[in-house]
């Protein structure tokens, strides 16, 4: 685990939530004119999206799966969020096309890396891991196609997007099923390794190191 990194991610998450709440309260109280209000609402929406990305990557940082990828996901996502908020309020950059292209590229990289990291969380054995890798590769392919479309100003192949999306969805469903089976403590020889416990099931306290529960005998 990486408790220090996870703690920092949670701190960033709480700061973003507090900032978002303050902005939302300002919008409710009617701060500013009509133009300012949509800017406030837009800023609130962007901060909400950034908070979700940070929260998602906090889980992968805590479990150190898959290593550096959560940071590679959070940094461009937060960069895209910061640039979007800047673009909402700064008129000089609102019509600058390269600026928004960069925002789109950073956001795509952050979201794709976040999806890959979340898919890596379940500890599956070889029988299920193929679907896990397939979903991660599909997410990377979709992200790469979107980035290419943004840079080249080309919509890309609809068929390629469709095929990749179907593969990603199907493989992700398999991973979710495998994770659910693992959470129930199914023996490894049935397809999924038992999930490791990180907290005491009785008092809720954090364990010094993860413990893999013994599977119950099949009746």
N, C-alpha and C positions, 0 to 999 in steps of 0.2 A: 504494500500500500504506500501511498504518498500523502500522509495526513497534512503536511505543511502546505502542499500545493492545493489540496482539497479545501483546506481552511481559507486560503487566499481566494479561491474561486467562490466560496460561499460568502466571503466578505464583500467581494465585488457584486455578487448577486443581491445582497441586502442593500448595498448602496444604490444600485440601480432601481430596486423596488421602492426605496424611500424617495429617490428623485422622481420616479414616475408618479408616485402618490402626490407629491407636491405639485407637479405639473398638472395632474388631473384635477386637483382641488382648485388650482388657478383657473382652469378652463370652466369648471362648474360655477365659480364665482364671477365669471364673465370678464376675465382680465383682457384688456386690449380691445381693439376694433375687430371688425369681421375678418380681415386678413390675418390679424394676429391670432385669432382664435383657431383658424385652421392650422396655423403654424404650431400652436400649442398642442392641438390634438395630434398632428403629425409627429411631433417630437415625442409625445406620450406613447404613441403606437410603436415607434422605432425603439424606444427604451424598453418597452414590454417584450418586443421580439429579441432584443439583445439579452434581456434577463433570462429568457427561456433557453437561449443558446448557452449562456454561462452555466445555468443550472444543469443542463444536459451534460456538459463537459465536466462539471464538478464530480459527477458519479464516475466517469471514466478516469479522471485524475486520481480519485481516492483509491480506486482499485488498480491503478497503474496499468490499465489495459486500454489501448495498446501503446504504452510508453509515452513518447513525445507527441503523439498525434492530437490529444486533446488541446494542448497548447497551440499546435499548428492550426487547430480549428477555431479556438477562441480569439486568437489575435486578429486574423483577418476579418472575422465576424464583427468584433468590436470596432475595428478600423472602419468597416463599411457603415456601421451604425453612427459612429462619430462624424464621418463625412456626410452622411445623409442628413443628420441634424444640422450640420454646418450649411449644407446646401439649402435646407428649408429656410434658414434665417438670413443667409448672406446672399444678397441679390447678385453680386458680381459673378458667382459661380452657378447660378440657377440655369443659365442657358449654355454652359460650357459642356459640350458633348463628351470630350475625353474624360472630364471629371466624373460624369455619371457612368461612363464605361468602366472606369476603375472601381467605382462603387459596386457595379454589377459583378465584376470579376471577383472582388474580395468577398462579397456576400455569397457568391456561388461556391468559392473555395471553402469558406467557413462552414456552410451548411452541408456540403458534401463530406467534408472531413468529420463533422459532427455525426452524421449518419453512419459513417464507417466506424467511428469509435463506439457508438451505441451498439452496433451490430457485433462488436468484438466482446462485449460484456459477458454474455453467456459462455460458460466453459463446457463446450460440447466435445464428444469424442469423434473419431474419424467418420463414423457412419452419418453424423449430422453436420460435421464441420465443412463438408463440401458445399452445402447450402449456405453456410456462413460466409465462406470465401466468395461464393457466387454473388451473393447480395452485396458484399463490399466492392467487388470488381464492377458490378453493374452501377453502383452509386458513383464510383470513380469515373466510369465511362460517361454517365449522364452529366456529371459535373464538367468533364472535359468538353463534351459537345456544347454545353451551354456557354462555357468560356470562349470556345472557338467561334460560336455564333455571335457573341458580343464583340469580339475583337474584329472579326471579318465583316460584321454587319450583314450576316447571312442567316436566314432562319434555319438552315440545316435540313437534314432529311427527316421528314415526319415519320417515315417507316422506322428509321434508326432509333428515333426517340421512343416510338411505340414499342418496339421489340425490347429495348433496354428497360423501359418502365415495367413491362409485363414480367420480365425476368427478375427485376428487382423486387417487385411486389410478391411474386410467388416464392422466391427464396427467403424473403423477409418473413413471410407467414410460417415457413418451415422452421426458421430460427426461433420465432416466438413460441411455436408449439414445443420445440426442443427445450427452450428455457422454462416453459411451464412444467414440463415433465421433470426436468432437473430439480425445480423448486419443490416438487413433491417427494424428492428423494428416491427416484427410480434407480435401480441398480445399473451400473455402467454397462453390463452385458445386454441390457435392453435398449441401448442406444445413446444414453446420456449419462455423463458422470454426475454424481450427487453434488449439489451446490455446497460450497463452503460456508460455514457460519462465521459471521464477523461480530455478532453480539450474543450475549447470553440469552437463551430462550426463556429464562425464568425471571431474571432481574432486569434485563435489557441493557446491562453494561457492556462496553466494548471489550472484546477479548484481546489479549496481547498478540495473538496470531490466529489466523483463520483455522477453523477445525472442520474437517469433513465428517459429517455424521455417518454412522454405519447404516447401511440399507437394511430395512426390515425384511424378514424372510417372507417369501412369496407364499401365500396361502391359497 
